[in-house]
Amino acid sequence: MLWRPTIYLTNLCFVAIVPLICTYISSQSGHSNAYLSTISANYLLYPERLIFAVGVAVFTLIYGFITRPISQNIIKDKQHALFAKQAEIIILAVFFTIAAIPAHLILGLHATLAGILAGSCLLWMNTIIEHGQCSQWTRYCRTSIYFLACTMAFGMIVTFPHRIIFELSAARGNIEKLLYLLGLDKRWFIFAHFEWAFFYSIIFFFMTCTPLSKRIK
């Protein structure tokens, strides 16, 4: 069973690197700020748009069909395990949809899906902490990451540049204006720090759930 945790961790490292690759290409191409744009601002145009979509698709396929959802390995109670597994599936589905549909294509959809994704991640993390079987050290680590993620989520809400919403609505049909507002407008600067920190806190939490043992009976 050693192949499973190895592929699981490799897959998480892979999806953690994909946004960084897109950021480098996007900033070098002048599609987004060199430092710091939101994650979604770095895959608005090609080739980074294709790289991000394919990267997330590969991650989703490996996670969903090879290493499989890991909630039932961690939670013994069948009801809570099933709930956590369903939350995992929602996370994967929404994450893939966000990656496949950049923010400027359907205004409002990206933000709505991002909210669902963040909420699903926090709910799943809380379920794992409350009902998962693990060592005391692992529980402490997961709890610390969870509170960090909650703090970053609150930070995103507080620092979200709401006035841009009205400008985006007014710019419908003007693709150049939309791309500038989403990729180059500096009002996203503070928000972007919280978003990136939230993204990697989720990755680290998933790493604490590496499937090192067989499914709990």
Solvent accessible surface area in square Angstrom, and as a share of the most:
residue,aa,sasa,rsa
1,M,124,0.55
2,L,153,0.76
3,W,127,0.45
4,R,23,0.08
5,P,13,0.08
6,T,84,0.49
7,I,60,0.31
8,Y,1,0.00
9,L,69,0.35
10,T,83,0.48
11,N,5,0.03
12,L,1,0.01
13,C,58,0.35
14,F,77,0.32
15,V,1,0.01
16,A,13,0.10
17,I,88,0.44
18,V,4,0.02
19,P,3,0.02
20,L,92,0.46
21,I,77,0.39
22,C,1,0.00
23,T,23,0.13
24,Y,143,0.54
25,I,41,0.21
26,S,0,0.00
27,S,23,0.15
28,Q,127,0.57
29,S,58,0.38
30,G,46,0.44
31,H,45,0.20
32,S,4,0.03
33,N,25,0.13
34,A,88,0.68
35,Y,142,0.54
36,L,27,0.14
37,S,4,0.02
38,T,7,0.04
39,I,18,0.09
40,S,16,0.11
41,A,2,0.01
42,N,2,0.01
43,Y,3,0.01
44,L,3,0.01
45,L,55,0.27
46,Y,129,0.49
47,P,69,0.43
48,E,0,0.00
49,R,52,0.19
50,L,102,0.51
51,I,58,0.29
52,F,5,0.02
53,A,24,0.19
54,V,79,0.45
55,G,5,0.05
56,V,0,0.00
57,A,25,0.19
58,V,59,0.34
59,F,13,0.05
60,T,24,0.14
61,L,103,0.51
62,I,41,0.21
63,Y,2,0.01
64,G,14,0.14
65,F,145,0.60
66,I,84,0.42
67,T,0,0.00
68,R,118,0.43
69,P,18,0.11
70,I,0,0.00
71,S,0,0.00
72,Q,39,0.18
73,N,18,0.09
74,I,13,0.07
75,I,4,0.02
76,K,116,0.49
77,D,71,0.37
78,K,168,0.71
79,Q,141,0.63
80,H,63,0.28
81,A,4,0.03
82,L,92,0.46
83,F,88,0.37
84,A,0,0.00
85,K,54,0.23
86,Q,91,0.40
87,A,7,0.06
88,E,1,0.00
89,I,85,0.43
90,I,83,0.42
91,I,11,0.06
92,L,16,0.08
93,A,55,0.43
94,V,16,0.09
95,F,26,0.11
96,F,85,0.35
97,T,45,0.26
98,I,15,0.08
99,A,1,0.00
100,A,44,0.34
101,I,49,0.25
102,P,1,0.01
103,A,8,0.06
104,H,14,0.06
105,L,86,0.43
106,I,91,0.46
107,L,35,0.18
108,G,48,0.46
109,L,55,0.27
110,H,28,0.13
111,A,60,0.47
112,T,81,0.47
113,L,25,0.12
114,A,40,0.31
115,G,46,0.44
116,I,79,0.40
117,L,32,0.16
118,A,18,0.14
119,G,39,0.37
120,S,14,0.09
121,C,6,0.03
122,L,35,0.17
123,L,90,0.45
124,W,0,0.00
125,M,1,0.00
126,N,54,0.28
127,T,8,0.05
128,I,1,0.00
129,I,21,0.10
130,E,110,0.49
131,H,73,0.32
132,G,3,0.03
133,Q,101,0.45
134,C,46,0.27
135,S,66,0.42
136,Q,143,0.63
137,W,184,0.64
138,T,26,0.15
139,R,75,0.27
140,Y,155,0.59
141,C,30,0.18
142,R,11,0.04
143,T,41,0.24
144,S,53,0.34
145,I,23,0.12
146,Y,38,0.15
147,F,125,0.52
148,L,84,0.42
149,A,0,0.00
150,C,40,0.24
151,T,75,0.44
152,M,27,0.12
153,A,13,0.10
154,F,136,0.57
155,G,7,0.06
156,M,27,0.12
157,I,120,0.61
158,V,93,0.54
159,T,38,0.22
160,F,48,0.20
161,P,20,0.12
162,H,103,0.46
163,R,188,0.69
164,I,1,0.00
165,I,79,0.40
166,F,151,0.63
167,E,57,0.26
168,L,20,0.10
169,S,55,0.35
170,A,91,0.70
171,A,9,0.07
172,R,152,0.55
173,G,83,0.80
174,N,78,0.40
175,I,88,0.45
176,E,137,0.62
177,K,81,0.34
178,L,10,0.05
179,L,32,0.16
180,Y,106,0.40
181,L,1,0.01
182,L,19,0.09
183,G,2,0.02
184,L,56,0.28
185,D,12,0.06
186,K,155,0.66
187,R,104,0.38
188,W,24,0.08
189,F,82,0.34
190,I,105,0.54
191,F,23,0.09
192,A,0,0.00
193,H,70,0.31
194,F,53,0.22
195,E,32,0.15
196,W,25,0.09
197,A,38,0.30
198,F,17,0.07
199,F,29,0.12
200,Y,48,0.18
201,S,2,0.02
202,I,16,0.08
203,I,11,0.06
204,F,110,0.46
205,F,0,0.00
206,F,15,0.06
207,M,50,0.23
208,T,33,0.19
209,C,2,0.01
210,T,22,0.13
211,P,9,0.06
212,L,147,0.73
213,S,74,0.48
214,K,147,0.62
215,R,129,0.47
216,I,47,0.24
217,K,201,0.85
